[in-house]
Amino acid sequence: MNAPSSAAPLYASASRAVLLGLGVNLALGATKLIGGILGNSFALISDAVNSIGDSFSSLVVLFGLHVAQRPADQEHPYGHTRAEAVASLSVALLIAFSALLVGWEAIELLRRGDHGMPSAWTLWIAGANAILKEGLYRFNLRIGRQTNSQSVIANAWDHRSDALCSLAVLIGIALVRWGGPAFSWADGGAALVVVAAILWASGRLFYISASQLMDRQADSEVVDEIRTVAGKVPGVRGVETLWVRRSGLEFFADIHIEVDPAISVAEGHRISHLVKDKLVDHFAALRDVLVHLEPHPHTHEANPSAGASQRATAARDS
């Protein structure tokens, strides 16, 4: 069973974007690996490891998106939406580990000084990769913002870092080709630049994923929009407290609305359902809303007789 109908298009768009990145990364990774081995460029090989790692990352994210759509059950009453964050967190650690391995090999290469001359055609591979990765960055960033998916946005920035990595590789190979033996270190140096970019991207992905798992408050734009929509519901005098936490592509909200203290319990219950229905209908990514009622203080002060009447009724009932 899939996600609720309102969120299903978000998951579908996010999955398509990740699938496109997966296909491109696999093709580029294989091309750069073969080109780096045959063309004698360790920088290109390290960039290939980056692309292959991104492919694995895409697979894990796809699996996380699939699990996140499962409905709530007895063991998971809030659903499985956090699977995306768990998947992203795991990917971040694995990518960082692979980057450290490549970095160690690059340092050993520089220390030994046994650099070769990269083939001229490796420049074309690095240049084409930079262009393709920049295009993927722009596409994924647009889809990520439309679906409000942090994992897709993180993938977008990963593509941007890959484009910059390929630019560094391009510069490194060019220096070796055109500068001669005096610049033989540039290929290994470019590999270290790639490693630094991978570590930065994995650290950023780790931070975003860990923040979701720790129930960090959603972005202020999302919170403010939810507050505004809830405040326009008839019967709502104000919003006292609003907590919004991200869970994968979706959100959960806890809201305390202020109502006239003189209304009945049934009327307050009706207003709370109006607020929940309005918010869920307005925000496709809002999975659930918990509404709590609070007496509006200014209404109580402006109508003291209503408060006295309520106290008398409560005393009479007791």
Buried (B, 14 or more C-beta within 10 A) or exposed (E): EEBBEBBEEBBBBBBEBBEBBBEBBBEBBBBBBBBBEEBBBBBBBBBBBBBBBBBBBBBBBBEBBBBBBBEEEEEEEEBBBBBBBBBBBBBBEBBBEBBBEBBEBBBEBBEEEEBEBBBEEBBEBBBBBBEBBBEBBEBBBBBBEBBBBBBBBBBBBBBBBBBBBBBBBBBBBBBBBEEEEEBBBBBBBBBBBBBBBBBBBBEBBBEBBBBBBEBEEBEEEBBEBBBEBBBEBEBBBBBBEBBBBBBBBBBBBBBBBBBBBBBEEEEBEEBBEBBBEBBBEBBBBBBBBEBEBBBBEEBBEEBEEBBEEBEEEEEEEE
